[in-house]
């Protein structure tokens, strides 16, 4: 199963990058992506638990529009602060620590990257389940972990 | 029509790059600067590259579509790599003991 997923991913990538649809190039693509899939199918999908990965991916796709909105908000926030004449009165940075309930590694990485993408917060490091986050103001610091963790928890639906 | 959209997208991206560069210069410390450096990039390059991908579809053909798809793959890569790079730089700073700028220290911290 992992082999097939890896093969399809590699072959799709091959087609996009090569852009040639004659028999010769497609055969080369099948051979090389088959070889890569054979050698590394246990690397790409390391998680051996028997979950339905397609459902997880589709739920993650549903998460993307929300995170795009957050990115727009974050950038506008930074732009507003950067151009504000009295910027130093508005910000009040501090480093906060909190624990997460997400368990899978992919979920934690997604959460860390999402924190970085949302307004006023960036992840500094993760030590086991403890996040160190730098927040630009007290207001955004209080908003963590909050809604985003709930959403990711639903995406990776863990027990 | 597509030209207008492309111009708007690229100019907006340009503005975001410009503003976050000002942010990098104006923010008080390392951590706050990374806020500007890490976030502006993503949206700005997303807008500019989407603009280019759209412009490329002007004369529609399979080859042009493939080039646009490649541009969107670059966007996807930036989307994954930019927060990770921000995170790596921040972690290095945290590790070597950079103290964050806070409001209370504002009066005594005049070294810059």
Interface residues (C-beta under 8 A of the other chain):
Chain A: X16 X17 X19 X71 X72 X74 X75 X78 X79 X81 X82 X83 X87 X88 X91 X92 X93 X94 X95 X112 X113 X116 X117 X120 X122 X123 X124 X125 X132 X134 X136
Chain B: X16 X19 X20 X22 X23 X26 X27 X28 X29 X31 X32 X34 X35 X36 X38 X39 X40 X42 X43 X44 X46 X62 X63 X66 X69 X70 X73 X80 X83 X84 X86 X87 X90 X91 X94 X100 X101 X102 X103 X106
